């Protein structure tokens, strides 16, 4: 098999998702998820939750 073949519907779905705004969870909900991830030892989830907390609390961070 050679390469990756994209379906036209996949490209349309990606464009639609990029145009829509998705509300982020509240800071308390994200911090609760962060604590659960930390308790379980899930380092990837801890990183994801921490980044989401920063994105919600300071939306100007990371914007270009």
N, C-alpha and C positions, 0 to 999 in steps of 0.2 A: 504494500500500500504506500502510495506516495503522497505525502502532504495532508493538509487539512482543508476540507471543503466546507465553506460556509453556505448555509441555506439563506435564501432571500428573506424569509420570515425572521431569521435570527438577526440579520442586519437591521431590519425594520424595528424589531423589539429593542435592540441596543440603542438606536436613534431615539425611540420614544422614551426610553428610560432616562437618557441623557437630557432630554428636554423637560422632563417632569421634576418637580421638587418633591422630595420625600421628607416628611417631618422626622426630626430626630427625637429619640426618647428623652425624657427629663433627666436632669443630673442625678436626682436621688435613685431613679431606676437604674441608671448606668453604674452608679457607685455600688449598688446592691449586686449587680451582675459582676462587677469587678471583684467584690469580696468573695462571691461564690467561685469565680474562676481561680482566685488565689487559693482558696481553701482546697480546691480540687487539684491544684498544681498544674493548671493548664496555662502555660506561659504565653501561648499564642493568643488565647482569649483575654488574658490580662493586658497584653499589649493593645489589642483591638479595643477593649473597653476604655483603657486609659486615653487612647487617641480620640475616641468618640467623646469622652468627657471634655477634653480640651476643645474639640470642635464645637460642642454645644455651648460651653462656657465662654469661649472667645472665638466667635466665628471669623474674625479677621485673621487669625493665625492660619497660615498655609495658603491664603489667597494670593494670587499674583496680580 
